[in-house]
Amino acid sequence: MGKLILILLISSSHQDIAWMDSPEKCMIYRDEHCITPALALMASNSEYCFVMENMLNLMEYVERHPERKADILRFTREGRMEWGATFNQPYESLMTGEELVRGVYFGRRWLRENFPGCDARVYFNPDVPGRAMQMQQILAKSGVPYMVISRYHQGLYRWASPDGTSVLTYSPGHYGNSAAMLNAKPEEGVRLIAAYVEKWLPYYEERGIAPGFPILHSEDFSQPKDFGALIKAWGEKMIGSTGAGTKDAANATSAAPSKIQYSSTAGFFKTIDVEGARFDRVVGERPNLWLYIHGPTHHWAISAHREAGYVLPAAETFSTVASLLGGSFGDYPAGQMREAWKAAIYPDHGWGGKEGQVTDRLFLKMYEKARDMGHGMLEAALRRISPWIKTAPEKGTPVVVYNSLAWTRTGPVILTEGWATGAGPIVVKDANGNVEPCQVLPPLPDQEPWKVRFEFVARDVPALGYKTYYLAEGSKGTPGGRGATAGGSVPQPLVHENRFYRVTFGPGGLESVYDKELGCELLDTAKFKGFEIFTMSSVGNGAGEFGRVQQPTMEGFDKLSDHKPAWMLENADRGPVRTVFAMKQSLPDCEVRERIIIYESIKRIDCEVELRNWDGSPYREYRLALPVAAPGGKVAYEVPMGVVEIGTSEAKGTGGPAYGNLNYDEPMSDIRPREVQNFLSVSGEAFGLTMSTSVAVNDYMDPTDNPMGSPLLQAVLLASRRSCHGQGNWYLQEGDHEYRFSITSHVTGWRNGVKPGIGANVPFFMTVGGASAASGSLPEEMSFFKISANNVVVSTIKKAEDDDSVIVRCYDIEGRPADVEIASFAPFAKAELTNMIEDEGKPIATAAGTGAGAKNSVRIKVPAYSIETIKLIR
């Protein structure tokens, strides 16, 4: 006799937050038609199991039914009621890495805290045809060893992140593929299941996998179902002499008994995850085919989300610093932090749908809530820190510039401050009295007349720290005071030159950008100008049953250079800090306004774009083009806690057949556009160019007829598509839209563009004036925390969840191991390496810090691509 064949019935229900109806109606449906009936079945049948795919479903249910918490606790402890290990099911590469980690905080960690003795060990995200490169590492290092996906080749896999950590993964091809077997009459179901097992038995035997065969009962909003009749029919037909254990499997050659039973997903994985099993290995990013449902079709919402993505970690870091300075975490906004992070990760993959306008408004509201709460907490933290800094009021009004990133940075700072009419020019000095060029900017439409908006470049602001500057009144003629204005005619062709670049303007965009340091031209403008806006037809929807991204077409193609708009030098915005050129052009459905900002003392060019009075014409798309003069150049872009090198870092092969005629037949390395975090980079033979982008969806190949051979970086600004739900809404977004981009050039290699690529999207934060801090104990500039390795990025520094320890999370972004010293300005007694949800700590040695101002430090090894979480115990 062979091994017992287990046929494991996994009863579940696929749930978006809202897709079948509005969020409120979907929550009620989950209550009345999924969870409550499942609890009743479990109460009446001690064998019955049921799975809800995410923890948000449980949070909502216990809020509506606190009286059922004891039942849920019992059934979950028994392993029969199962909850997905993450908060919800997001578009993974849309999220920041820290947001993906928080998904497990509000998943597995939340369950263990609120339901003692319970655990969640399986991550569910079966609907989205996309996987983030580092998601598997985040799961594995959060104590979640298993993953259920679909829309991928049916099978069992070890899906790994590039550091080598992996999770055991099951894909049924499509999550609804078992419906025909399970919805058939019992005898027909037995026959279909027997044939299914017979088909897959060789797959198991070749790989040494224990014979546990999952039958997933899951469809959109499917309800719990009693499969007693099917189980009984299977038992009546069992003869124990064929491969599938039934009379219907007449061609079987092995002799093995079989049994069909209810199972949890975790129970299924434990059945097959045995020593000696050889699972096929998958490594890398699976680019998301449904990316048009968020960035281009929900621009305002995703802009708020991206802002929350850098503000919340900054708020955590500086709130932690403020508490350490005060000697207590009593004022640390732990509750607000949890609320803000939950709002930041609340929207899932279910944008649109039936009553989608309600869902989309809720998602926008959540992102705005996260952003605004983040700013409020950050401002409060900086106000708590600034009195500790020993400033010198006699030098002028102190401006403390804070840097939330883990490396020393130089970049522009914009302030709006009261300034007396007729007063002398504004002078900005550092603590040593060195004057920094300062430039008064044109007033904003709603700017108070007694205030002045001005900009200066903050230089060498310490990592995870601050630097103090002073504002003072200069004498007339002081360089950089109120900004220079230039009159006279504007030369044509329009050329601007500084020590970094020679920039030539052409109709509709930049004709040339010549890097004077590297001695090479950066742009190939034979077809598109630099920063040129173009528009195409974009027929399609966000999510849906399509095997490839629905690409735009040339119908109605238009580009700015065809209209020959003229550039103007903005004399009111010209001075020692920056020089600005502007252009505008009316198109049939909006007016395009564009400004090019050339910084004079740093190697950076910014582009600001406005689409004014967009009329919401259906099926239109707008993109910004940056044609890079690097034939054969390699393109890379930032993803959550890593960088994808196109053609190298993607998972191999295709997504494969899902069901029916739906086949994800495109190689994953060819999928485009892509979900991008902060930057894209092109590496050619002579130079590298990095573009910071304000939008989530970006492309790198010419999508038009007769495509150019060199990389064409593109930001997908706007797409007026619609929901794929038959009763769903349009994503038209009538109104005004604003975008910002930044480029810099460097020695070839994307690693040389990481810091400016991220830094251009993460502003400095400031406090101005305030109470006299002459008695403060901190110097005028310092780092609160120092990270010794240049390739290691800090994603957050926060108060620990369980006590007043400090959590530091960091990762290698360059793909090379590092021996890293982490030095803190505040002493701590000991330190541990923990998993990502802050448990299972392992002691690590502490030492006296080597950095200036550091009291204590730890040294750890960060393997290539690894994410590490360190707990500093006070």
N, C-alpha and C positions, 0 to 999 in steps of 0.2 A: 504494500500500500504506500502511496506517496503521501506527501505532507497534506494536512487538512487545508483545503481551499476555502478561504473566507471571502464571502461576498458581503461588502460592508455598505449598508444603506445610510447615506449621510443626508439627512433632511435639513434643508435650509431655505432661505428666501433672499434673493438679491434685492438690495434696497439702496437706492440713492437717497439723499436727504429729501429730495423732491424731484420726481420725474413724471410719475403717473398722475400727479395732481399738485396742488399747492403744498408748501411745507407743513402747514397745520393739518390739512386733510391726510397727508401721508403719515404724519405722526399718529393720528387717530387710527388710521388703518393698521399700522404696525401693532398698536395696542390691541385692537379688537379682533384682528384677523390673523395675527402672527403670534405674538408673545403670549397673550392670554390663552388662546387655544392650545399652544404648545405646553404651557404649564398644566393645563387640564389633562392633556394626553400623558404627560409624565406622571401626574398624580394617579392616573388610572392604570398605567402600564409601566412597570418597573424597568422595562427594557428600552423604552422609547428615549431617543436622543433628538435634540434640535439645536441648530446653529443660527445665531444672528451674527452678521459679518463684522460689525464694529461696535465699539463701546458707547458711542453716542446713542445708539438705540436703547441701551440699558439705562443710561443717564436720564433720558427722556421718560422712560417707563417708570422708574422708581420715583421720579418727581410727580408723575400722575397717580401712581399707586404705591405709596410708601407701605401700605399694609401687606403688599406682596413680597416685601424684601426677604422675609424669612423663608418663603418658598423658593425664591431665586437662590438664596444662599445655600439651601439644602441641595437643590438639584445641580447647582454649579459645582459644589464640593464633590458631589457624586460623579462629576464628569459627564453628566447627561445634558445639562444646559450649557452651551458653549458660546463664548463671545469672542469676536475678533480682537486681536491684541493691539490694535491701533484705534485712535479716536474715530477716524472715518476712512474713506477710500479716495485719496486725492490724485490729482495729476502730479506725480512724484517730482518730476524735474521742473515744474513750475515753482515748487516750494523751495525755500532755503534749506540748507542742511539742518540748521537748528530747528526749523519748523518740522522737518521729518522726525527729528528726535522727540520733539514735544508731542507728536502724534502717539508715541509709545508711552510718554509720561501720562497722557490722558487716556491711555489704553491699558496696557498690562499693569503699570504701576498703580493707576487709579483703582482698578479692580481689586488688587491685593490689599490696598489700604482700606477700601470701603466694604469688602466682602472677605474677611479673614479666612484663610484656608483655601481660597480660590486662586486660580491662575489662568492666564491666557497665553497660549503658546503658538498660536497660528495667526499669521497675517493674511487677510483676505483683500485682494484687489483684482477680482476676476474680469471686470468689465473693460478697463482701460487697456488698449493695445500699446503699452509703453512701460518701460522700467528704468528707473534712475540707476546710474552706475554704482552708487555707493549705498543704495537702499538695503542690500543684503547685509552689508557690514553693520549698518545701523540696527537692523533686526537682530543679527547674531550677537552683537555686543549689548543688546538690551534683553537678552534671555528669551528671544523668540526664534526657535530653530526651524520653523516650518512656514511655508508660504503657499497659498492657493491663488493661482492666476487662471486666465483662459485667453482666448484669442491668440493662442500659441500652439505649436505642435503638441498633440496629445502625448503625454508621457510623464515620466518622473525624472527630475533633474537635480543636480547640485548647482544652483545658480550662485555664482561667486562675484564678489567685488574684486577690484584689482589688487587689494592687499592679500587676497587668498581666503578670507573668511567667506563662508557660504551658508545658505539655508537650503534644506530639502524642499523641493518645489513640485507641486502637482498641477498639471494643466489637463483638463478634459477636452481640450480643443476649443469648446465653447461651454460655458457653464450650464447651458440649457440642453446639452446634447443627450442627456439621459431621459428626457421627457417622454419620448416615444415608448421606451421600455417600461417606465414607471406609470404611465397613464393608460397603458393597455390593460385589457382584461387579464386576470391573474395567470391563466394558462399560457396566453400569448406572451405575457411578461416573462414567464419562466423560460420560454423558448428563446426570446431575444437576449435575455441576460446570459443564458448558457452559451449562445453563439458569441456574445461579446467576450466572455471569459475565455472561450476556446481560442478566439483570435489573439488575445493578449497574453495567453499563457507562455508562448515561446519567448516573448519580450522579457518576461520575468525570469524565465529559466536561463536565458543567455546571460543575464546580468546578476544572477544569484540573488534575486530579490524574493523575499518571503511572499507567498501567494496570498496577498490581501488585496482584493480588487474593489476599488471605490465605485459606487454608483451614486452620483451627486444629484439629489433632487433640488434643483434651484432654477427658478425663472424669475423674471421681474415680478415682484410682489406675490410670489407663490406662497401658499398657505401650508401650515403643517398638515401632514397627511398620514393616516393610519394605514400602514402597509401589511397589516395582519393577514389579509387574504392572500397576498403575494407570498409572504413567508410560509403560510400554511400550504399553498400550492407547491412551493419548492420542496418542502419536507415530504409531501406525498409522492413526489416524483423522484426523490433521491434513491439511487441504487448503489452509489459508492464504487462504481466500476469504470467510470469514464473521466476524461480530463475535466469536464465541467460538472460531473456528478449527476447528470440527467440522462434519461433515455433518448433525448433529442440530439445529443452530441455523439452521433453514431460513428463519426470518424476519429474519435479520440483514441490515442494509443496508450496513454498512461492510466494508471489506476490510482485514483485519489478520491477520498471522501470530500464532501463540500458542505458548507453551511452558510445560510444567508441570515444576517442579523442587523439590527440597528447599530450605528456607531457614531461617535463624535469624529470630527476631523483629526483632532489630536490622537484619538485612539487608532485611527487608520494609519497615521504616520508612525506611531510607535510599533505597529504591527510590521511594517516594512523596513523601518530604520534599524536594521540589525547588522552585526558585524559580518563582513564579507560581501555585503551588497555593493554592487558597482553601478552607480548612477551616472548617466551622461552628464557631462560638465558644460555649463554655459557661463561665460564671463563677459561683462561689459554692458553698455548702455543699449537699451532698445528705444530708439527715438519714438516719441508719441505721435501717432497718426491723427489724434483728435485735437491738436494744439490750436486749431482755428476757433475752438469754442471759448477760449479765454482771452488771450492778449488782444488780437485784432478786433474781436467782436465785443469785448468788454473792457475798453481801454481805461475808462475812469476807475473801474474797480481794481484792475490789475496794477494801475499806477499807485493806488492807495496801498495795495498789498506789498508792492516792492518797497515802498517807503517804510511800512511797518517792519519789513524784513531787516532793515539796518537800524531802525530806531529802537526796537525792543531789546536787542542785545546791548546797545549802548546804554539804555536805561538800566538794565541789569548790572552792567559793569560799574557804572558810576554810582548807582544806589549801593552796591556792595562796598565801594571805596568810602562813600559817605558814612556807612555804618561802621566800618573798621576805624575810621578816624574818630568817630564818636564813642567807640568802645562798646557799642551795643547794636543789635539788630532790631531793637524795639521799633524803630521808625522805618524799617525796610518794608516796602509795600508788597508783601508777599501775596496777599489776596488780590490786589489789583493786577499784579503780574500774571497770576494764574488766569484771571478773567481776560486780560488782554491777549495772552498767548492762545487761549481757547478761541477767541474771536478771530485771531490771525489764521488759525488752521481750520476754522469752521467750514468754509465752502469746500465742497467735495467735487466730484466729477459730473454732478447733475445740473449744470447750468441749463436754463431754458426748460424745455418740457411743457407739459400741459400746465396752464397758468404760469408759464415761465417768467412772465414779467414780475410776478410776485416773488418767485425764487431769486431772480437776478437782483431785485431791489434789496432783498434780505442779505444776499452775499455782499453786495456793495456796502450796505450798512455795517456789516461785520468787519470788513476790511478797514473802513473809515474809523470804526470804533477802536480797533487795534492800533492804528496809526495815531489817533488823537490821544488815547491813553498812554501810548509810548512817549509821545512828546511831553505830556504832562508830567509823567514820572521822571523823565530825563531832566526836565527843567528844574523840578524840585530837588533832584539829587545834586545838580550843579550848584544850586543856591546853597545847599548844605555844605558843599565842599569849599566854595570860594572864600568864606571867612577864615579858613585854616591857612590860606596862602598869605604870606607876609609881603604885601604890596607896599608901594611907596607913593602915597597920594601926591606928594610934591612933584612927582614926575608927570602927573597928569591923571586922566581918568583911566583906571585899569581895565583892560580887556583881556580876559583869560580865555585862551583858545584851547579847546579840548580835542584830543585825538582818540577815537575809539578803536582804531586798528592797531595791530601788533608790530608796526614798524614806524620808524621816524618818517614824517611826511612833510612835504611842502606843497602848498596849494592856495587858491584864492579864498578870501573871506569877505562876505558882504555884510555890512551893518547899516542900520537905519537909526540915527540918533538925533536928538535935539541939538540945534546949532544956531546961535544968535545971528539974526540978520546983520550983515555988515561986519561980522567978526572975520578975523584972518583965516587963512587956509587951515585945513585940518592937517595935522602932522601925526604920523604914527611912528613910534619908536619902540625898540625892544628894551629889555631891562638894562642893557648896557649903554643905552642912549643912541644906538645906531638907527638912523632914519630909514624906514621902509617906504618905497614909493606908494602913494595913495592917490586914488582917483575918485572924484565925485561923479556919480552916475545920474543919468536923467531921472527925474522924479516919476514915480508910478502914478497912474490916474487917481488913486485914492489916498495918496501920500499927504500927510498933514504939512502945511506950508512952513511950519517952524522946524521940520525935521529934514535931515540930509541923508541921502543914501550914498554910501561910498564903499570902495573896495580896496583891499590891499592883499599882498601875498604873505601869508604866514610861513616862515621858513623853519625847517628842521624842528617841527613840533614833536616832542618825544613820544615814543610808542606808548599806547595805553596810559596817556598822561596829559600834560598841559604845558603851555608856555604863555607868559604874561607879556602883553604889549600895553603901551600907554598912548592915549589920545591927548593932544595938546594943540593950542592955537599957535600957528606959525606966523612969522612976519610976512608981509607981502613980498612975493617973489620967491617964497620957499618952494622948492621943487615938489611937485606932486600934491600941492595944496588942493585947490578947488578944481583941478583937472584942466587940461589944456584944450582949447578949441582952435580949430584951423579954418580959415576962410579960403576964398579963392576957388578956382576951378578944380575939378577932379580929373586927374590925368587918365587918358584912355590909350591902350588897355589898362585896366585897373590892376596895379601891382602893389603888394605890400611886402616889405622885407625887414626882418630882424636878424639877430645872430643865429637863429635856429633854422628859419625857413624863408624861402622866397615864394610867395603865394600869388598866383595870377588868377584873376576872376574872369569868367566867361559868361555868356548868356545862359542863365539857368543854373549855374553852379561854379565850382572851381575848375579852371582850365588846367592848372598845374600846382603841385606842391613839391618844391624842391628842397630836400634836406641838405643844408649846407655843411653840417657836421659829417654826415656819411657820404656826401657827394653823389647823390642819386635822386632821380625823379620817383615819386611815390605813386603817382596816379597814371592810369592809362585811360585817357578821356576821348578816345576815338568814337565811342558809342554813347557813353553816359558821362556827364560831368561829375565832379566830386560833390557829394551832398545834394545831388539832383533828385527832385521828387518826380515820380512817374506813377501812372494809374493804369489799371487794366480791368477787364471783366473778371469777376470772382464768383462764379456760380457754384454753390455748394452749401454745406452746413457745418456745424461744429463737430458733433459726434455723429456716428451713424454706421450703417452696415456697408462700408466701402473698404476695399483692400489696400488702397493707396491714398495718400493725402490728395484731396481734390485741388488740383493746381489752377491758378488763374490762366486766362487766355488773352489773346491780343485784341479781342473785340473792344473798340473804344479806347485803344491805347493812346496815351498822351503823355508828354513829358515837358518839363518847363523850358528846356532849351529850344524846343520848336516855337515857342512864343517870344523868345529873345528878350526876356525881362532884363532891365539894367540894374546893376548894383550901385548903391550909393554909400559913400563914406559917411558914417554918422558922426558929424563933428561934435555933437554934444556928448558923445560917448567915445572920446579919443583922448588918450593920455598916457602916462608912464606905465600903467598897469596893463592896459589892453587897448586894442583898436578894433572897432566894430564896423562891419559892413552889412547893409540890409538890402533886401529885395522883396518884391511882392508881385503876385500874378494871379489874376482871376481866371478860374476854370469854370466849366459849366455847373459844377455842383458845390464849389467852395472857393474861397480865396486862400492861396498859399502865401504865407509870410515866412521869411527866413532871415536869420541873422548869423553871421560868422564872426566869432570872437577869437581874435588872435592875441594870445598872451605874450607880453614883451620880455619877461624875465624867466619864464618857465617854458619848457618844450611841450606846448599843448595848444591845440586848436579846438574850440567848441563850436557846435552848430545847434541853434535853437530853431525849431520848426513850429509853426502854428497852421492848423487847418481851420480857418475861420468860417463860421456860418455853414458848416457842412449840412446839406439838406436831406441826408438820409436816403439818397438814391439806392435802390436795391442792387445787390450783386456788383458792387464796385469795390476796388481795393487800391490803397495808396501805399507806396513804398518809398524809402529813401535809399539812394544808391551811393556806394563808395567803390569805384573801380580801382583795384590795386594793381600796379604795374609789376606783377610778379608771376610771369608765366610758369605754370607748374608749381606755384606756391602752395605750401601746406597750410590748411586752416585748422584752428583749434578754438574751442570756446569753453567757457566756465559752466559747470553744472554743480549741483549741490555737493559741496566738499570735494571737488575735484575738477579736472579738465579733460574733455574729450578731444582727442586728435582724430579728425575725420578720416575714415578709412582704416583706422587702427583700433580705436577704443570701443567700437560698437560690438555687440554680440554678433557672432558669425551666422551666416545664412539668412533665412527669411523667417517670418512669423508663422508661415505654413497655413494649412487649411483650418477653418473654424467650423463651418457647417454649410451644407448645401453648396452653392456656388461661391460663397465667401472664402477667398483665399488671400492671405497676406503674402503675396508672391514676390514682393520687392526685397532685394537684399537690404538688410538693416543699415548697411553703410551708405546706401543710396537715398535713404529717406530724407526728405527736406520739405519745408523749412525745419528748424530745430528750436527747442526751448532752451533759452540762454539766460544765465544769471546776470553777470555784470558786463562781460566783454567777449569779443571775438578777436582773434589774432591771425594774421597771415605772415608766414615766414617764407621769404624768397631767398635767392642766392646772395643778394646785396644788402638786404635790410629786413627788418620785421616791422609790422605796423599793427597796432592794437587800437580797436574802437570800443569805447564804452558805450553801452546802449541803454536807453531808458525803457525799452519795450521788451516783452518776454519772448516774442517770436521773431526769429531772424533767419535769413537765408545767406547763401554764400556762392550760388551759381546763378548765372544769367537765366531768367525764366522766359525770356522773349525769343522771338524767331531769330535765327542766325546768331546764336549765343556767342559772346566773347569767350576767349580761351582762358584769360586770367581770372582769378577770383573776383567776384562782384559781391562785396558785403552789402547786405540789405537789411534794413529794419522794416518789418511789416507793421505799418502804422495803424491801418484801419481796414476792416473788411466788413461790408454790410451783407452778411450771410444770415441764415436763419436756423432755428432749431430743427433737428431731424424728426422730432415728434410730430405726428400728423396734425395735432391740435396745438402745436407749439408756436412760440412767438418769433418775430423778426428781431435781429440785432442791428438796428439801424443807427443809433447813437447820434441823432441830430444835435448840432450845436458846435461848440468850439473845443478843439483838442490841441494840447501842447506837448512837445517832446524835446528832449535834449540829448545830444551825443557829444563825444569827445574823442579826439584821436591824438596819438603820439607815435613817434617812430623811434626805432632802437636797433641795436645789433640783432641780426636774425636769430629767431628762436622765441617761441611764445613765452617761455619762462622769464624773459626779459621784460615782458609787458604785463605780468600779473599784478604787480603793485600799483602802477598807474592805472591799469584797467579797472581794478576794484576801487581804488582811491577816488577816481573821478566821479563815482556814483555814491560815495559816502562822504557827506560834507563834514567839515569841522563844526563843533558846537561851541557856544560862547556864553560867558556872563560878562556884563558890562557894569562898571561902577559898583553900586551897592554900598553896604556898610563898610566903614574903614576896617581894613584888615591889617593894620600896622603891627598888631600884636600876634599875628598868625605865626605858626611854627614851621610851615612848609616853605621851601625856596620858591623863587619866581618861575622856575620850570623844573619838571621832574617826570619820571615814569613811575606809575604806581605798581606796574608789573612789567617784567622784562622777559622776553623769549629770545634765547641766544641763537636759534637757527633761523636763517633767512627764508627757508622753504616751509616753515611751519606757520599756519594761520590759526588765530584764536577765534572760535565761533561765539563764545560767551564766557564771562566770569560772573558767577551768581552765588547767591546764598543757597546752601544746601537745603533740600526739601525737609529733612528730618531734624536738623539741628543748626547751630550757628557756624558750621564749617563753611568753607568757600570752595566752590566747584569751578575748575578751569577746564574747558574743553578745547582741544586743539587738533589739528590734522595737517598731514603733509600734503601739499597741493602740487608738488613738482614731480612726484614719483621717485624720490630718493630717500633712503633712510637717514635719520639724524640723531645725534646724541644731544639732547636738548636740556639746557638749564632753564628752569622757571624760577624767577626771583620775585619776591613780594616785598613791598614796602612795609608790610605789617608782619610781625612775627607769628609763627604758628608752632604748635608743639610737635606734631607729627603729620604724616601724609600717607595717602593710600591711592592706588590705582583702582578705580571702580568700573563697573559696567556703565552704560550710558544712562541708565535710570537710577544710578547712584546707590547700588548695593553690591554685594559680593566683593568688598574691598580687600585689597592685598597691600600690606605695608611696603612703603618705599623709603629709602634713607633720606634724611634731611641734612642740610649743611648750612653754614654761614654763607650768606649771599656774596657774590663777587661783584655785582653791579653796584653803581653808586646809589646810595640811599636804600639798598635792599637790606633787610634784616635776616631773612631766612630764604633758603632756596631748596629746590629738589632737582635732581637730574634723572631724566628718563630717556629711554630709547624709543624713538618713534619710527617704526618700520615704514618702508615706502607705501604710500597711499593710506596709511593707517590713521584712524581717528582714536584719540585717547582722552579719557576723562580722569582728572586728578582731583582728589579731595584733600584740601588743606585744613587740618583739624586744629582748632585754636585751643 
